[in-house]
Amino acid sequence: MASHLLRQSLRVLARPSLIRSMPVMARQLPVMTAFRPFSVATPVMGAVDAELNAKLTEELQYEKEEEETEQPDFIKDFVSSSSFKIEDKAGVDEVVLTRTFGNEKIRVIFSISDINNAATDDLLPEDGLGAAIEEEEEEDAPSFPVRASVTIEKEGQGAVTVDTVAQDGEIAVESVMYYKDGKLADEQSAEADWQRRGLYMGPQFSELDENLQVLIERYLEERGIHSGLANFLPDYVEYKEQKEYVRWLENMKNFVNA
């Protein structure tokens, strides 16, 4: 009997504990973060900003003193003596002249970047003689060349684009191209550019029969592509470039001060 009780007690001790320990969830105490008071940082100015701003202000003041407040006479004369309308958008490099001639729409596109073709005076001597030579050359100096693209379009009949160069009161024709689809003449897109690459662009104008050259030049003259336009283009390029330069100075000054 005693041995039976002893074996029973041993079985009880050998059994796993009936009470399983429950996991204890540790309480998570909130972590207190120290916040700094909000403050607006003072913009940091570069060491050269003030000096650059002063120089821009000086240049802007000088250019505005020389700036014409009214429309120059050469523009008034051109507009009154021709049928062209001037499309000039501020900040845009290109200028467009438009007019109609019968059932034709005519566009002349040129860029003020051609002013970079003007001759420089870097080789003139820096003395009184050099100044005298420079003044004399300015009186007889040839105008710089201005490239102008002339497009003549007839609805449903395509368009002709003539590449020209205006200089010293003359219009020189370089090439004449025909587009069956008039949109290809002026449309600026990757697709239009790709389509133009595959087209026959016509011969060089100088390779045409001389009588044919003369007739094409007369054809253009009747549509206002003549010496009057050739004299106007370089003058307008200088006029617009000056306006854009003043606008650039203003934009730069405002940006530096911002």
MIMI-533106 format. One line per 4 residues: number of its first residue (from 1); their letters; for each residue x, y, z of N, C-alpha, C, O. Coordinates in steps of 0.001 Angstrom, whole numbers. Example, Ala and Ser with C-alpha at 12.3 -4.5 7.8 and 13.67 -1.06 7.14 Angstrom:
BEGIN
1> AS> 13190 -5690 7800 12300 -4500 7800 13200 -3300 7800 14236 -3319 8465 ~ 12850 -2250 7080 13670 -1060 7140 12900 30 7870 13409 1138 8039
This chain:
BEGIN
1> MASH> 826 -1219 0 0 0 0 844 1246 0 573 2211 -715 ~ 1891 1205 831 2791 2356 911 3524 2544 -398 3754 3664 -854 ~ 3892 1393 -1005 4603 1503 -2295 3687 2013 -3380 4124 2715 -4291 ~ 2395 1657 -3286 1428 2152 -4275 1267 3646 -4172 1220 4334 -5192
5> LLRQ> 1181 4162 -2969 1046 5610 -2767 2290 6352 -3234 2199 7464 -3756 ~ 3460 5730 -3044 4708 6360 -3454 4774 6493 -4969 5209 7524 -5482 ~ 4338 5444 -5701 4366 5481 -7168 3382 6520 -7698 3663 7218 -8672 ~ 2220 6613 -7041 1208 7590 -7471 1709 9013 -7297 1451 9892 -8119
9> SLRV> 2437 9216 -6198 2986 10559 -5952 4034 10926 -6983 4132 12079 -7402 ~ 4817 9937 -7388 5850 10185 -8395 5229 10524 -9745 5759 11363 -10473 ~ 4105 9879 -10094 3432 10199 -11364 2932 11632 -11389 3020 12337 -12394 ~ 2403 12033 -10237 1888 13414 -10156 3002 14407 -10351 2830 15423 -11025
13> LARP> 4173 14112 -9749 5300 15034 -9868 5857 15042 -11285 6383 16057 -11741 ~ 5744 13906 -11990 6296 13817 -13359 5422 14496 -14390 5910 14789 -15481 ~ 4147 14765 -14106 3241 15410 -15076 3645 16875 -15311 4142 17550 -14409 ~ 3411 17361 -16585 3639 18802 -16845 2723 19647 -15996 1636 19215 -15613
17> SLIR> 3156 20831 -15709 2347 21724 -14879 1035 22023 -15554 1003 22358 -16738 ~ -24 21909 -14832 -1347 22167 -15377 -1603 23642 -15577 -2486 24058 -16328 ~ -811 24401 -14887 -1005 25859 -15006 88 26409 -15887 1235 26525 -15454 ~ -237 26739 -17080 748 27320 -18015 951 28796 -17714 20 29548 -17424
21> SMPV> 2167 29146 -17796 2465 30549 -17500 1973 31421 -18640 2265 31115 -19797 ~ 1268 32451 -18379 723 33385 -19378 1759 34468 -19654 2398 34982 -18736 ~ 1916 34807 -20939 2882 35875 -21251 2478 37176 -20608 1300 37534 -20583 ~ 3427 37856 -20105 3173 39131 -19431 3439 40246 -20413 4563 40394 -20892
25> MARQ> 2433 41027 -20718 2568 42143 -21656 3132 43342 -20904 2521 43902 -19994 ~ 4313 43691 -21336 4935 44847 -20690 4240 46108 -21151 3974 46290 -22339 ~ 3963 46935 -20244 3310 48200 -20591 4302 49139 -21261 5399 49402 -20767 ~ 3858 49627 -22405 4711 50564 -23145 4422 51983 -22684 3340 52519 -22924
29> LPVM> 5371 52567 -22041 5190 53939 -21587 5488 54903 -22728 6488 54719 -23421 ~ 4689 55891 -22945 4951 56849 -24036 6281 57552 -23844 6653 57974 -22748 ~ 6990 57659 -24987 8293 58325 -24953 8081 59818 -25161 7510 60239 -26168 ~ 8521 60576 -24250 8341 62021 -24314 9480 62625 -25145 10655 62498 -24802
33> TAFR> 9100 63283 -26241 10096 63920 -27114 10085 65423 -26873 9030 66055 -26814 ~ 11234 65955 -26742 11333 67397 -26504 11237 68130 -27834 12012 67852 -28750 ~ 10302 69058 -27951 10116 69832 -29165 10711 71223 -28998 10534 71884 -27975 ~ 11431 71649 -30055 11973 73000 -30030 10909 73979 -30496 10103 73639 -31363
37> PFSV> 10886 75134 -29967 9905 76132 -30430 10123 76443 -31902 11264 76557 -32350 ~ 9005 76586 -32681 9054 76840 -34127 9596 78245 -34406 9218 79227 -33767 ~ 10486 78293 -35375 11038 79597 -35743 11293 79626 -37236 11598 78588 -37825 ~ 11180 80768 -37856 11415 80955 -39286 12877 81317 -39493 13379 82299 -38946
41> ATPV> 13562 80482 -40315 14982 80729 -40551 15159 81948 -41451 14406 82135 -42407 ~ 16108 82736 -41156 16407 83912 -41967 17124 83486 -43247 18130 82781 -43168 ~ 16633 83895 -44439 17299 83505 -45684 18767 83911 -45678 19136 85004 -45250 ~ 19578 83000 -46162 21007 83262 -46212 21343 83961 -47528 21011 83444 -48595
45> MGAV> 21976 85092 -47477 22369 85843 -48657 23833 85565 -48967 24674 85498 -48070 ~ 24121 85405 -50265 25494 85189 -50670 26322 86453 -50497 25789 87560 -50415 ~ 27613 86269 -50444 28510 87406 -50223 28521 88358 -51419 28844 89536 -51272 ~ 28165 87844 -52612 28244 88656 -53836 26885 89239 -54220 26811 90074 -55121
49> DAEL> 25802 88812 -53548 24454 89219 -53958 24287 90734 -54019 23781 91270 -55005 ~ 24714 91417 -52966 24536 92868 -52906 25322 93562 -54016 24836 94505 -54641 ~ 26535 93085 -54250 27362 93689 -55294 26763 93443 -56678 26752 94337 -57525 ~ 26264 92219 -56903 25643 91896 -58186 24375 92702 -58393 24122 93183 -59498
53> NAKL> 23580 92856 -57354 22356 93644 -57449 22663 95097 -57787 21963 95707 -58595 ~ 23702 95652 -57177 24079 97045 -57441 24502 97216 -58896 24169 98218 -59528 ~ 25235 96242 -59426 25688 96332 -60811 24519 96192 -61775 24451 96909 -62773 ~ 23610 95287 -61489 22428 95131 -62337 21585 96405 -62320 21067 96830 -63353
57> TEEL> 21455 97006 -61143 20700 98258 -61028 21357 99362 -61841 20673 100148 -62496 ~ 22672 99420 -61799 23412 100431 -62551 23219 100251 -64055 22969 101215 -64778 ~ 23337 99004 -64516 23165 98721 -65941 21740 99018 -66384 21521 99584 -67455 ~ 20776 98636 -65560 19375 98853 -65892 19058 100334 -65977 18341 100764 -66881
61> QYEK> 19584 101118 -65050 19353 102553 -65057 19942 103194 -66314 19316 104055 -66932 ~ 21140 102771 -66683 21783 103312 -67881 20981 102981 -69135 20754 103850 -69977 ~ 20551 101721 -69260 19814 101313 -70455 18466 102013 -70543 18012 102344 -71638 ~ 17817 102244 -69397 16509 102900 -69420 16636 104370 -69785 15726 104943 -70383
65> EEEE> 17761 104986 -69429 17979 106375 -69821 18111 106511 -71331 17718 107524 -71908 ~ 18676 105470 -71974 18861 105493 -73418 17658 104930 -74165 17601 105000 -75393 ~ 16702 104373 -73434 15566 103695 -74057 14587 104690 -74678 14296 105742 -74110 ~ 14088 104327 -75859 13086 105153 -76528 11723 104859 -75929 11309 103703 -75837
69> TEQP> 11035 105902 -75527 9718 105720 -74909 8623 105558 -75945 7594 104940 -75668 ~ 8827 106098 -77118 7827 105991 -78181 8302 105033 -79267 9493 104742 -79377 ~ 7368 104554 -80054 7713 103663 -81151 8591 104392 -82165 8251 105495 -82592 ~ 9707 103796 -82552 10616 104455 -83491 9950 104762 -84827 9011 104080 -85240
73> DFIK> 10446 105789 -85489 9865 106204 -86760 9986 105125 -87833 9105 104998 -88683 ~ 11077 104343 -87801 11252 103355 -88865 10165 102282 -88810 9796 101719 -89840 ~ 9647 101996 -87601 8557 101030 -87484 7257 101639 -88000 6501 100987 -88720 ~ 7003 102886 -87630 5797 103564 -88117 5800 103652 -89632 4777 103422 -90277
77> DFVS> 6950 103985 -90198 7044 104116 -91657 6811 102778 -92342 6129 102708 -93365 ~ 7378 101714 -91777 7227 100398 -92396 5781 99932 -92342 5250 99425 -93330 ~ 5146 100103 -91194 3762 99652 -91042 2831 100444 -91954 1915 99882 -92554 ~ 3068 101751 -92055 2192 102589 -92883 2395 102367 -94380 1471 102553 -95172
81> SSSF> 3603 101970 -94761 3894 101806 -96192 3745 100371 -96676 3863 100112 -97874 ~ 3492 99454 -95789 3321 98050 -96182 2040 97514 -95569 1399 98177 -94754 ~ 1680 96312 -95971 475 95679 -95437 792 94667 -94351 -82 93908 -93932 ~ 2033 94652 -93895 2437 93676 -92883 1988 94103 -91492 1973 95287 -91155
85> KIED> 1624 93106 -90699 1355 93286 -89278 2486 92609 -88501 2949 91534 -88881 ~ 2927 93243 -87415 4050 92737 -86639 3533 91961 -85438 2781 92491 -84620 ~ 3944 90697 -85339 3619 89862 -84179 4897 89676 -83367 5762 88878 -83728 ~ 5006 90414 -82280 6214 90426 -81459 5818 90133 -80016 5197 90966 -79355
89> KAGV> 6181 88943 -79529 5865 88552 -78162 7071 88759 -77265 8191 88380 -77609 ~ 6829 89364 -76116 7913 89629 -75164 8560 88328 -74717 7873 87358 -74398 ~ 9888 88317 -74698 10625 87150 -74241 10824 86075 -75290 11468 85060 -75025 ~ 10275 86290 -76488 10395 85312 -77568 11421 85806 -78574 11445 86985 -78925
93> DEVV> 12261 84901 -79031 13369 85250 -79925 12894 85606 -81333 13478 86470 -81988 ~ 11844 84944 -81794 11384 85129 -83171 10318 86217 -83281 9546 86459 -82353 ~ 10304 86862 -84443 9288 87864 -84778 8608 87406 -86063 9265 86880 -86962 ~ 7304 87605 -86151 6545 87170 -87319 5841 88376 -87940 5181 89150 -87248
97> LTRT> 5993 88519 -89255 5252 89511 -90027 4197 88766 -90838 4498 87754 -91471 ~ 2969 89262 -90820 1894 88591 -91558 1148 89587 -92436 1037 90769 -92112 ~ 642 89079 -93551 -193 89871 -94436 -924 88925 -95381 -619 87734 -95444 ~ -1886 89465 -96108 -2572 88695 -97142 -2319 89350 -98495 -2074 90553 -98590
101> FGNE> -2383 88531 -99533 -2212 89015 -100900 -3144 88186 -101771 -2818 87064 -102160 ~ -4313 88757 -102073 -5322 87972 -102782 -5786 86813 -101921 -6233 87003 -100790 ~ -5673 85594 -102475 -6059 84397 -101712 -4872 83768 -100993 -4925 82596 -100622 ~ -3816 84526 -100795 -2597 84012 -100188 -2412 84566 -98765 -2739 85717 -98478
105> KIRV> -1885 83717 -97899 -1470 84133 -96569 58 84123 -96547 688 83111 -96856 ~ 637 85250 -96182 2095 85390 -96232 2625 85607 -94821 2096 86417 -94059 ~ 3692 84860 -94483 4337 84987 -93185 5842 85134 -93396 6457 84402 -94172 ~ 6408 86093 -92688 7861 86292 -92701 8352 86110 -91273 7950 86847 -90374
109> IFSI> 9222 85126 -91066 9720 84815 -89727 11218 85091 -89680 11971 84618 -90531 ~ 11645 85862 -88678 13071 86126 -88496 13393 86139 -87017 12496 86212 -86178 ~ 14686 86068 -86695 15123 85927 -85306 16098 87028 -84935 16901 87461 -85761 ~ 16026 87485 -83674 16947 88534 -83223 18334 87968 -82935 19277 88729 -82712
113> SDIN> 18471 86643 -82937 19793 86059 -82697 20762 86378 -83828 21973 86226 -83665 ~ 20243 86819 -84972 21114 87172 -86096 21941 88422 -85825 22855 88743 -86585 ~ 21622 89126 -84741 22433 90298 -84415 23855 89875 -84056 24780 90687 -84101 ~ 24024 88608 -83700 25362 88100 -83405 26243 88032 -84644 27454 87837 -84543
117> NAAT> 25629 88194 -85816 26403 88190 -87056 27029 89546 -87347 27787 89696 -88306 ~ 26709 90535 -86513 27268 91869 -86726 28783 91837 -86538 29292 91088 -85703 ~ 29499 92645 -87311 30964 92673 -87234 31392 93257 -85897 30743 94159 -85368 ~ 32498 92735 -85350 33049 93256 -84097 34185 94214 -84389 34744 94229 -85486
121> DDLL> 34519 95017 -83381 35570 96028 -83537 36790 95683 -82686 37520 96571 -82247 ~ 37002 94392 -82459 38097 93987 -81565 39466 94346 -82104 40409 94488 -81325 ~ 39606 94500 -83426 40922 94723 -84013 41257 96205 -84170 42330 96530 -84679 ~ 40393 97095 -83759 40669 98526 -83896 41675 98967 -82842 41615 98482 -81713
125> PEDG> 42592 99865 -83167 43551 100355 -82177 42860 101176 -81108 41876 101864 -81380 ~ 43384 101101 -79875 42764 101804 -78748 43414 103175 -78572 44077 103410 -77561 ~ 43243 104057 -79504 43750 105421 -79382 42818 106352 -80138 41758 105934 -80605 ~ 43207 107602 -80258 42360 108565 -80938 42113 108203 -82385 41011 108392 -82901
129> LGAA> 43152 107676 -83051 42999 107273 -84438 41987 106148 -84560 41176 106116 -85486 ~ 42050 105214 -83597 41099 104112 -83619 39675 104593 -83466 38772 104087 -84131 ~ 39461 105580 -82584 38117 106125 -82386 37618 106809 -83651 36446 106689 -84008 ~ 38521 107535 -84335 38134 108216 -85565 37772 107208 -86652 36802 107391 -87387
133> IEEE> 38566 106142 -86743 38281 105109 -87739 36951 104434 -87439 36160 104159 -88341 ~ 36716 104170 -86146 35462 103521 -85752 34259 104387 -86095 33250 103883 -86590 ~ 34361 105697 -85833 33251 106606 -86130 32994 106666 -87633 31844 106692 -88074 ~ 34084 106687 -88425 33930 106746 -89876 33310 105467 -90415 32490 105503 -91332
137> EEED> 33715 104313 -89827 33191 103044 -90305 31732 102862 -89933 30980 102206 -90653 ~ 31323 103453 -88786 29929 103331 -88371 28999 104004 -89363 27874 103552 -89572 ~ 29472 105095 -89979 28641 105809 -90937 28411 104985 -92198 27324 105009 -92774 ~ 29460 104243 -92630 29364 103475 -93866 29318 101969 -93610 29453 101175 -94541
141> APSF> 29128 101572 -92342 29175 100150 -92014 27996 99414 -92640 26862 99887 -92568 ~ 28255 98255 -93258 27159 97464 -93814 26322 96860 -92705 26836 96577 -91623 ~ 25044 96662 -92959 24183 96043 -91963 24515 94554 -91867 25036 93960 -92811 ~ 24206 93970 -90724 24466 92541 -90562 23368 91749 -91270 22244 92234 -91393
145> PVRA> 23675 90545 -91734 22674 89745 -92443 21610 89197 -91502 21910 88771 -90388 ~ 20380 89215 -91958 19260 88672 -91189 18557 87625 -92047 18079 87923 -93141 ~ 18502 86419 -91548 17816 85357 -92277 16308 85462 -92036 15854 85643 -90907 ~ 15554 85346 -93115 14097 85434 -93012 13473 84310 -93833 13825 84099 -94993
149> SVTI> 12552 83602 -93215 11823 82536 -93889 10466 83080 -94328 9657 83497 -93500 ~ 10229 83070 -95626 8991 83611 -96200 8108 82446 -96637 8518 81628 -97461 ~ 6902 82371 -96089 5958 81310 -96459 4729 81917 -97102 4091 82808 -96541 ~ 4407 81425 -98285 3213 81859 -99022 2289 80650 -99127 2637 79641 -99741
153> EKEG> 1116 80763 -98524 201 79618 -98454 -1125 79932 -99130 -1686 81016 -98971 ~ -1612 78947 -99895 -2941 79023 -100502 -3762 77860 -99959 -3321 76711 -99987 ~ -4945 78163 -99471 -5767 77132 -98853 -6082 76021 -99847 -6584 76275 -100943 ~ -5784 74797 -99453 -6054 73637 -100293 -5039 73416 -101396 -5135 72435 -102134
157> QGAV> -4054 74319 -101524 -3065 74210 -102589 -1632 74077 -102061 -676 74106 -102836 ~ -1491 73934 -100760 -158 73794 -100187 487 75142 -99913 -191 76161 -99788 ~ 1819 75125 -99821 2551 76342 -99480 3943 76304 -100099 4490 75241 -100393 ~ 4494 77495 -100286 5862 77669 -100775 6634 78416 -99695 6182 79446 -99196
161> TVDT> 7801 77890 -99338 8667 78549 -98366 9954 78973 -99052 10617 78170 -99708 ~ 10296 80239 -98892 11491 80801 -99517 12449 81235 -98417 12116 82082 -97589 ~ 13626 80655 -98416 14661 81067 -97459 15447 82224 -98055 15989 82126 -99156 ~ 15499 83326 -97304 16152 84534 -97810 17130 85090 -96783 17116 84706 -95614
165> VAQD> 17977 86000 -97245 18882 86752 -96375 18741 88224 -96732 18890 88609 -97892 ~ 18451 89052 -95716 18305 90492 -95921 19561 91193 -95433 19977 91011 -94288 ~ 20166 91999 -96305 21361 92755 -95917 21590 93896 -96907 21425 93732 -98116 ~ 21973 95051 -96373 22308 96223 -97187 21193 96579 -98177 21457 96936 -99325
169> GEIA> 19955 96475 -97713 18832 96879 -98548 18475 95917 -99659 17740 96285 -100575 ~ 18974 94700 -99604 18669 93719 -100640 18201 92410 -100020 18604 92035 -98918 ~ 17329 91721 -100773 16862 90401 -100370 17497 89373 -101294 17279 89397 -102505 ~ 18280 88475 -100720 18916 87413 -101492 18175 86109 -101227 18007 85697 -100079
173> VESV> 17734 85465 -102306 17018 84195 -102183 18028 83047 -102173 18935 82998 -103004 ~ 17859 82134 -101229 18761 80983 -101138 18121 79702 -101653 18776 78908 -102329 ~ 16849 79497 -101338 16170 78279 -101780 14662 78498 -101805 14130 79379 -101129 ~ 13989 77669 -102607 12525 77725 -102724 11996 76306 -102568 12391 75408 -103311
177> MYYK> 11108 76105 -101607 10567 74774 -101324 9054 74773 -101451 8395 75744 -101082 ~ 8505 73689 -101971 7053 73549 -102090 6581 72434 -101179 7188 71364 -101128 ~ 5475 72691 -100445 4860 71690 -99578 3421 71471 -100037 2626 72410 -100078 ~ 3095 70231 -100380 1718 69922 -100773 779 70127 -99595 -350 70589 -99757
181> DGKL> 1262 69776 -98411 527 70026 -97171 1051 71327 -96570 2175 71377 -96070 ~ 243 72367 -96620 693 73674 -96161 1117 73704 -94702 1927 74546 -94317 ~ 578 72787 -93868 915 72781 -92453 2391 72462 -92216 2977 72900 -91226 ~ 2979 71702 -93124 4375 71318 -92946 5328 72502 -93092 6471 72439 -92639
185> ADEQ> 4864 73570 -93716 5744 74716 -93946 6179 75373 -92641 7325 75806 -92518 ~ 5266 75451 -91660 5573 76175 -90417 5417 75349 -89151 5904 75747 -88094 ~ 4756 74223 -89238 4466 73465 -88021 5758 73006 -87340 6639 72420 -87969 ~ 5843 73289 -86037 7015 72926 -85258 6676 71742 -84358 6218 71915 -83228
189> SAEA> 6908 70543 -84874 6699 69328 -84097 7656 68266 -84604 8190 68367 -85708 ~ 7865 67245 -83783 8777 66174 -84176 8250 65435 -85399 9020 65048 -86277 ~ 6939 65242 -85453 6343 64538 -86590 6488 65340 -87877 6850 64794 -88919 ~ 6199 66667 -87800 6325 67512 -88990 7776 67583 -89460 8053 67560 -90659
193> DWQR> 8692 67669 -88506 10110 67714 -88862 10535 66418 -89541 11321 66443 -90489 ~ 10022 65286 -89064 10345 64000 -89661 9802 63915 -91093 10478 63405 -91987 ~ 8595 64410 -91302 8001 64374 -92638 8754 65279 -93612 8907 64943 -94786 ~ 9224 66428 -93119 9971 67339 -93993 11288 66726 -94453 11748 66986 -95564
197> RGLY> 11892 65909 -93588 13184 65319 -93946 13088 64413 -95169 14055 64270 -95917 ~ 11934 63808 -95370 11786 62885 -96481 11339 63537 -97775 11160 62847 -98778 ~ 11153 64858 -97777 10657 65540 -98968 11796 66093 -99829 12877 66411 -99333 ~ 11522 66196 -101126 12461 66862 -102020 12349 68359 -101785 11269 68935 -101917
201> MGPQ> 13458 68984 -101439 13431 70376 -101015 13688 71357 -102152 13716 72567 -101928 ~ 13874 70860 -103352 14098 71768 -104478 15573 72070 -104682 16390 71800 -103801 ~ 15921 72631 -105837 17325 72941 -106135 17776 74214 -105433 16956 74978 -104924 ~ 19082 74435 -105408 19604 75709 -104938 19155 76801 -105894 19155 76618 -107111
205> FSEL> 18774 77937 -105328 18235 79006 -106157 19257 79459 -107205 18886 79773 -108336 ~ 20509 79492 -106842 21552 79952 -107768 21742 79019 -108952 22348 79410 -109949 ~ 21236 77787 -108864 21385 76828 -109940 20253 76915 -110957 20315 76278 -112009 ~ 19228 77692 -110655 18103 77839 -111574 18482 78703 -112769 19458 79452 -112739
209> DENL> 17685 78577 -113812 17862 79443 -114970 17755 80908 -114530 16903 81248 -113709 ~ 18609 81763 -115069 18660 83154 -114627 17328 83865 -114826 16913 84650 -113974 ~ 16660 83602 -115931 15354 84232 -116156 14329 83759 -115129 13473 84532 -114699 ~ 14417 82487 -114736 13517 81970 -113715 13817 82622 -112364 12896 82925 -111606
213> QVLI> 15084 82836 -112062 15462 83528 -110830 14861 84935 -110789 14310 85355 -109772 ~ 14975 85650 -111900 14458 87019 -111962 12954 87033 -111741 12442 87890 -111021 ~ 12244 86097 -112349 10785 86062 -112211 10360 85725 -110781 9381 86278 -110279 ~ 11084 84832 -110134 10761 84503 -108733 11016 85714 -107841 10238 85984 -106926
217> ERYL> 12094 86442 -108099 12373 87651 -107316 11291 88705 -107526 10892 89378 -106576 ~ 10816 88854 -108748 9724 89805 -109016 8431 89342 -108354 7652 90160 -107866 ~ 8203 88028 -108337 7036 87431 -107686 7036 87800 -106195 5994 88137 -105632 ~ 8197 87734 -105575 8319 88089 -104165 8166 89589 -103936 7548 90012 -102958
221> EERG> 8722 90382 -104828 8632 91843 -104689 7185 92304 -104684 6821 93201 -103924 ~ 6355 91698 -105528 4941 92073 -105562 4243 91794 -104236 3206 92388 -103942 ~ 4793 90913 -103455 4196 90523 -102181 4889 91193 -100992 4692 90788 -99847 ~ 5690 92204 -101265 6314 92992 -100199 7652 92479 -99742 8188 92957 -98742
225> IHSG> 8211 91509 -100453 9535 90986 -100088 10552 91704 -100974 10991 91182 -101998 ~ 10913 92919 -100550 11773 93761 -101386 12726 94573 -100514 12936 94250 -99345 ~ 13296 95621 -101085 14304 96416 -100380 13756 97060 -99109 14486 97219 -98130 ~ 12475 97431 -99119 11891 98028 -97912 11943 97070 -96738 12260 97467 -95616
229> LANF> 11631 95813 -96994 11711 94803 -95942 13162 94547 -95548 13469 94351 -94372 ~ 14058 94549 -96548 15478 94303 -96281 16070 95372 -95371 16927 95062 -94543 ~ 15638 96608 -95502 16116 97687 -94636 15484 97617 -93240 16100 97996 -92244 ~ 14251 97128 -93195 13519 97084 -91931 14039 96002 -90990 14146 96231 -89786
233> LPDY> 14359 94835 -91521 14689 93694 -90666 15883 93936 -89741 15749 93704 -88540 ~ 17038 94388 -90226 18154 94614 -89294 17842 95675 -88233 18260 95549 -87081 ~ 17109 96714 -88627 16753 97759 -87662 15839 97205 -86569 15978 97542 -85393 ~ 14905 96350 -86979 13977 95813 -85981 14673 94807 -85073 14356 94717 -83887
237> VEYK> 15620 94052 -85623 16378 93113 -84804 17117 93867 -83691 17102 93439 -82537 ~ 17760 94986 -84036 18461 95792 -83028 17479 96360 -81997 17764 96365 -80800 ~ 16336 96832 -82464 15319 97421 -81588 14786 96385 -80590 14690 96661 -79394 ~ 14443 95199 -81087 13888 94170 -80198 14961 93601 -79268 14683 93321 -78102
241> EQKE> 16168 93432 -79770 17228 92903 -78925 17479 93827 -77739 17745 93354 -76634 ~ 17397 95127 -77953 17580 96082 -76868 16455 95960 -75834 16707 96006 -74629 ~ 15224 95806 -76305 14094 95636 -75393 14236 94355 -74568 13971 94342 -73366 ~ 14660 93281 -75239 14806 92015 -74535 15957 92069 -73533 15900 91422 -72487
245> YVRW> 16992 92831 -73845 18119 92971 -72913 17676 93692 -71640 18039 93283 -70537 ~ 16893 94765 -71791 16386 95486 -70622 15484 94572 -69794 15548 94583 -68565 ~ 14643 93781 -70466 13768 92847 -69748 14600 91793 -69016 14257 91392 -67904 ~ 15677 91354 -69630 16560 90377 -68987 17205 90957 -67733 17291 90281 -66707
249> LENM> 17660 92215 -67813 18242 92864 -66641 17225 92952 -65504 17563 92702 -64348 ~ 15992 93305 -65826 14946 93406 -64808 14680 92049 -64161 14564 91947 -62940 ~ 14583 91005 -64993 14320 89667 -64453 15474 89187 -63576 15242 88584 -62528 ~ 16697 89442 -63985 17835 89037 -63193 17881 89780 -61859 18160 89183 -60819
253> KNFV> 17610 91075 -61894 17612 91881 -60679 16553 91371 -59701 16821 91221 -58509 ~ 15352 91105 -60214 14276 90607 -59348 14611 89243 -58762 14279 88948 -57614 ~ 15275 88414 -59567 15630 87071 -59077 16686 87148 -57979 16576 86450 -56971 ~ 17696 87976 -58155 18754 88093 -57158 18187 88634 -55842 18621 88231 -54763
257> NA> 17224 89541 -55936 16663 90155 -54737 15613 89285 -54043 15249 89550 -52897 ~ 15132 88263 -54720 14060 87447 -54142 14552 86645 -52935 13777 85905 -52329
